[in-house]
Amino acid sequence: MRQDDASGVAASGPGGTPPGPAAVPPQPTTAVLPSELAGAASRLFGVRLDVAAAYAELLVTDGVVRGLIGPREAPRIWDRHLLNCAAVAELIPPGASVLDVGSGAGLPGLVLAIARPDLAMTLIEPLARRTAFLNETVEALGLTNSVRVFRGRAEEAVAVSEVGPGDVVTARAVAPLDRLAGWCLPLTGIGGRLLALKGASAAEEIAEHAEAVHRLGGGQPALHRCGEGVVEPPTTVVEIVRERLVGPAARTSSRKSRSRRR
């Protein structure tokens, strides 16, 4: 197999064949909404469809250039990413505070903030290049009144009072359910919910990690198919309700309760 030299020009083959022209890097594409998805997009984003379109354009241009979205994802940015994320909004109550863990390029957090302007959204992301993109995108889309960006890990966000607790915590393609529950459940109070966007193996993952989720204070994970009749395939979401405190938080709560009874 031939390898490119430092100049980016392919090296000559064994027979001394002159190198061909240097490969041209893929150029950013445009995020045209396919006509067959226009109805679903209009239903999920409503009057803010133009904002969703502006976000899609940022993802397939600046997002690709900065390595936040793979070039192969650009042609399917609407069905695989924006509509897939927006469908989750049906599980979130009006006016909820939502914490999106491992936001990356803003999926699903920014999509939900666009589709649901009633939500108070916090995007939690540890990497500087990603938080820079998120901050720039929030500003460009005019979402500064409803979206904030926190640079750090979920474990660090727990200690920041300005971040949480939230009513709902979301995560997409971040980690298996056991680790995800350990990171995300502490970000919400008793009765708060983790909504984890998962793939086709979600049921198997629930069976494998349900016991660990219980030890972490979560209830029995529930499987939802969001957007049925609107998006194809529907979005697979695992919902975990935080039922009790565990670890240091439980001990602290117990001490406070005993102190009040004295």
Backbone torsions as a table, in degrees:
resi	resn	phi	psi	omega
1	MET	NA	133.3	179.2
2	ARG	-78.6	148.6	176.5
3	GLN	-119.9	149.1	177.7
4	ASP	-76.8	144.2	175.6
5	ASP	-83.0	-177.6	-174.0
6	ALA	-63.0	-22.6	-178.2
7	SER	-81.7	-9.9	-179.4
8	GLY	90.1	4.8	178.8
9	VAL	-99.6	136.1	-177.9
10	ALA	-62.7	138.8	179.5
11	ALA	-72.3	158.5	179.6
12	SER	-67.0	150.6	177.1
13	GLY	-77.1	-179.5	-175.9
14	PRO	-59.3	-31.6	-177.7
15	GLY	-87.4	7.7	178.4
16	GLY	80.1	19.0	179.2
17	THR	-62.6	130.5	-179.3
18	PRO	-58.1	143.3	-179.8
19	PRO	-64.3	147.1	176.5
20	GLY	-80.7	-176.3	179.9
21	PRO	-65.6	148.9	179.7
22	ALA	-62.6	143.4	178.7
23	ALA	-63.9	136.3	179.1
24	VAL	-89.0	122.7	-179.8
25	PRO	-60.0	146.7	-179.2
26	PRO	-59.8	137.2	-179.1
27	GLN	-89.7	148.0	177.7
28	PRO	-56.4	141.1	178.9
29	THR	-99.1	-172.9	176.6
30	THR	-114.5	152.7	-174.9
31	ALA	-96.5	61.3	179.3
32	VAL	-68.6	131.8	177.9
33	LEU	-76.5	115.6	179.2
34	PRO	-59.2	141.4	-175.8
35	SER	-59.6	-33.1	-178.3
36	GLU	-72.5	-12.9	178.9
37	LEU	-104.3	-2.4	-174.5
38	ALA	-61.9	-39.1	179.8
39	GLY	-64.7	-44.9	179.1
40	ALA	-64.2	-42.7	-179.1
41	ALA	-63.6	-41.3	179.6
42	SER	-65.5	-38.2	-179.6
43	ARG	-68.7	-39.0	-176.0
44	LEU	-81.3	-32.8	-175.9
45	PHE	-106.3	-17.8	177.2
46	GLY	56.3	-131.8	-176.5
47	VAL	-71.4	-9.1	179.6
48	ARG	-99.9	20.5	178.7
49	LEU	-61.6	-33.5	179.0
50	ASP	-66.3	-33.2	177.2
51	VAL	-69.1	-41.7	177.1
52	ALA	-60.9	-39.4	179.2
53	ALA	-65.5	-38.8	178.2
54	ALA	-65.7	-39.0	177.5
55	TYR	-65.7	-43.5	178.0
56	ALA	-57.4	-41.6	179.4
57	GLU	-63.4	-40.2	177.5
58	LEU	-64.4	-38.5	-179.5
59	LEU	-64.3	-44.8	-174.0
60	VAL	-83.3	-7.7	176.6
61	THR	-109.0	-83.7	-178.6
62	ASP	-61.0	-38.1	-179.6
63	GLY	-63.1	-38.3	177.8
64	VAL	-71.3	-46.1	-179.3
65	VAL	-58.6	-37.1	-177.5
66	ARG	-90.6	7.0	174.3
67	GLY	76.5	20.4	-179.8
68	LEU	-91.5	-24.5	177.0
69	ILE	-130.9	132.4	178.7
70	GLY	-69.2	145.7	-179.3
71	PRO	-55.4	-33.0	-179.2
72	ARG	-71.1	-17.7	179.7
73	GLU	-81.4	-19.5	-175.3
74	ALA	-57.0	-46.2	-178.3
75	PRO	-65.9	-18.7	-178.6
76	ARG	-116.5	29.1	-175.9
77	ILE	-63.5	-32.7	-178.2
78	TRP	-75.6	-55.7	-173.6
79	ASP	-74.7	-42.2	-174.4
80	ARG	-79.3	-26.3	-173.1
81	HIS	-119.2	-64.8	-173.2
82	LEU	-65.9	-50.9	-178.9
83	LEU	-69.3	-36.9	177.8
84	ASN	-58.4	-41.4	-179.9
85	CYS	-77.5	-41.5	-176.1
86	ALA	-62.9	-29.2	-179.0
87	ALA	-61.7	-24.8	-177.8
88	VAL	-68.1	-18.8	-177.4
89	ALA	-56.7	-25.4	-178.6
90	GLU	-65.9	-17.3	179.7
91	LEU	-93.8	-1.9	-174.1
92	ILE	-108.3	124.9	-177.1
93	PRO	-70.5	160.0	179.5
94	PRO	-59.3	140.4	174.6
95	GLY	69.7	15.0	-176.6
96	ALA	-72.0	151.6	168.7
97	SER	-93.0	127.7	-173.0
98	VAL	-123.2	133.4	175.4
99	LEU	-112.2	122.8	-179.3
100	ASP	-104.2	111.4	-174.7
101	VAL	-90.6	132.5	-178.3
102	GLY	66.1	49.4	-171.9
103	SER	-60.6	-31.9	-178.8
104	GLY	61.2	-114.8	179.0
105	ALA	-89.8	5.2	178.5
106	GLY	108.4	18.3	-178.8
107	LEU	-109.0	116.9	8.5
108	PRO	-96.5	-2.8	-168.8
109	GLY	-54.3	-51.3	-177.9
110	LEU	-68.3	-35.9	177.9
111	VAL	-61.4	-45.1	179.5
112	LEU	-65.2	-38.1	178.6
113	ALA	-64.7	-34.0	178.0
114	ILE	-72.9	-46.7	-177.8
115	ALA	-69.2	-29.1	-174.7
116	ARG	-129.9	83.4	-178.1
117	PRO	-65.9	-9.4	177.7
118	ASP	-78.0	-12.9	-176.8
119	LEU	-82.8	145.3	170.7
120	ALA	-98.9	107.9	-169.9
121	MET	-107.3	133.0	171.8
122	THR	-120.1	124.0	179.3
123	LEU	-96.6	119.8	-177.4
124	ILE	-107.6	117.3	-175.1
125	GLU	-149.9	127.9	-176.1
126	PRO	-83.3	-23.4	-172.7
127	LEU	-86.0	132.5	-174.3
128	ALA	-62.6	-42.6	-177.6
129	ARG	-66.0	-30.4	178.4
130	ARG	-77.0	-42.0	179.1
131	THR	-66.8	-31.2	175.6
132	ALA	-62.6	-45.5	177.9
133	PHE	-62.7	-42.7	-179.5
134	LEU	-62.1	-46.4	180.0
135	ASN	-62.1	-43.4	179.6
136	GLU	-64.4	-38.9	-178.6
137	THR	-70.2	-42.9	176.7
138	VAL	-56.8	-42.7	179.1
139	GLU	-66.7	-45.6	-176.8
140	ALA	-64.9	-32.9	-177.4
141	LEU	-90.6	-2.0	178.8
142	GLY	71.2	37.0	-176.7
143	LEU	-106.0	15.2	-172.4
144	THR	-64.8	-22.2	-179.4
145	ASN	-79.1	-20.1	-175.5
146	SER	-121.4	-8.4	-175.8
147	VAL	-128.3	134.0	172.3
148	ARG	-127.3	154.7	-178.3
149	VAL	-116.0	128.1	177.0
150	PHE	-114.6	120.7	177.2
151	ARG	-89.4	114.6	180.0
152	GLY	159.8	175.3	177.6
153	ARG	-87.1	164.2	179.4
154	ALA	-59.1	-38.9	-179.6
155	GLU	-63.2	-32.7	178.3
156	GLU	-77.1	-34.0	-179.2
157	ALA	-66.2	-27.6	-179.7
158	VAL	-57.3	-36.0	-175.6
159	ALA	-84.7	-2.0	-177.0
160	VAL	-102.8	111.2	-173.8
161	SER	-64.6	-28.5	-178.7
162	GLU	-71.4	-15.7	-177.4
163	VAL	-87.3	-46.0	-173.9
164	GLY	-146.3	-166.9	0.8
165	PRO	-74.0	155.5	178.9
166	GLY	-103.8	163.8	175.0
167	ASP	-74.6	-35.1	-176.8
168	VAL	-137.4	140.6	172.8
169	VAL	-118.9	130.5	179.2
170	THR	-114.8	154.8	176.1
171	ALA	-158.6	141.3	-179.4
172	ARG	-132.8	120.3	176.1
173	ALA	55.0	45.4	-177.4
174	VAL	-101.4	-50.4	-174.4
175	ALA	-167.8	166.7	173.0
176	PRO	-60.8	161.1	-173.1
177	LEU	-59.3	-36.1	-177.8
178	ASP	-64.9	-47.8	178.5
179	ARG	-67.8	-39.2	-179.1
180	LEU	-61.7	-43.2	178.8
181	ALA	-63.6	-39.5	178.5
182	GLY	-63.1	-34.4	179.8
183	TRP	-82.8	-39.6	-167.4
184	CYS	-94.0	-35.8	-177.8
185	LEU	-59.7	-38.1	177.8
186	PRO	-63.7	-12.8	-179.8
187	LEU	-85.1	-2.6	179.0
188	THR	-129.9	161.6	179.3
189	GLY	-87.7	-179.6	176.2
190	ILE	-59.4	129.6	-176.2
191	GLY	91.7	-11.9	175.4
192	GLY	-72.9	165.1	-171.3
193	ARG	-130.3	142.0	168.5
194	LEU	-99.4	128.5	174.5
195	LEU	-115.1	106.9	-177.0
196	ALA	-105.1	118.0	177.7
197	LEU	-78.0	122.3	-173.5
198	LYS	-127.5	175.7	179.9
199	GLY	-102.6	-156.0	-173.3
200	ALA	-66.7	-22.7	-177.3
201	SER	-92.5	20.0	-175.9
202	ALA	-59.2	-42.2	-178.4
203	ALA	-62.4	-42.2	177.9
204	GLU	-64.6	-37.0	179.1
205	GLU	-66.8	-37.9	176.7
206	ILE	-61.5	-47.4	-179.5
207	ALA	-60.6	-37.6	-177.1
208	GLU	-73.5	-35.5	-170.0
209	HIS	-113.3	3.2	-176.9
210	ALA	-58.3	-40.0	-179.5
211	GLU	-65.6	-42.7	178.7
212	ALA	-64.7	-39.5	177.7
213	VAL	-61.2	-40.9	178.1
214	HIS	-61.6	-43.5	179.2
215	ARG	-62.4	-26.9	-178.4
216	LEU	-88.3	4.8	176.6
217	GLY	97.5	5.2	-179.0
218	GLY	-93.9	155.4	174.8
219	GLY	-81.0	-173.6	178.1
220	GLN	-64.4	123.2	179.4
221	PRO	-60.9	138.6	179.2
222	ALA	-114.7	140.2	-178.1
223	LEU	-100.6	129.6	179.5
224	HIS	-124.1	148.5	171.4
225	ARG	-114.7	104.7	-174.7
226	CYS	-92.5	144.0	176.4
227	GLY	80.5	21.0	178.9
228	GLU	-61.5	133.1	-176.7
229	GLY	83.7	-5.3	179.7
230	VAL	-118.2	-51.0	178.8
231	VAL	-115.2	149.6	-179.3
232	GLU	-134.1	119.0	-1.7
233	PRO	-77.0	161.3	175.5
234	PRO	-61.4	157.3	179.5
235	THR	-80.7	128.3	179.1
236	THR	-88.5	122.9	-177.9
237	VAL	-129.6	133.0	172.9
238	VAL	-102.0	123.0	-179.6
239	GLU	-105.1	129.9	176.6
240	ILE	-127.2	123.5	177.8
241	VAL	-93.4	134.2	176.6
242	ARG	-78.9	114.6	-174.4
243	GLU	-98.5	-24.7	-176.9
244	ARG	-158.9	161.9	175.3
245	LEU	-84.4	147.9	176.6
246	VAL	-135.9	161.6	175.6
247	GLY	68.0	-146.2	-177.0
248	PRO	-57.8	-36.0	-179.7
249	ALA	-63.0	-40.3	179.7
250	ALA	-66.9	-40.4	-179.6
251	ARG	-66.5	-40.3	178.2
252	THR	-63.5	-43.7	179.3
253	SER	-63.4	-38.6	179.7
254	SER	-65.6	-40.7	178.9
255	ARG	-64.5	-41.5	179.4
256	LYS	-64.1	-38.8	-179.7
257	SER	-65.8	-41.9	179.4
258	ARG	-66.8	-35.8	-179.5
259	SER	-65.5	-38.0	-179.7
260	ARG	-68.9	-29.2	-177.5
261	ARG	-77.4	-17.2	-177.0
262	ARG	-77.2	NA	NA
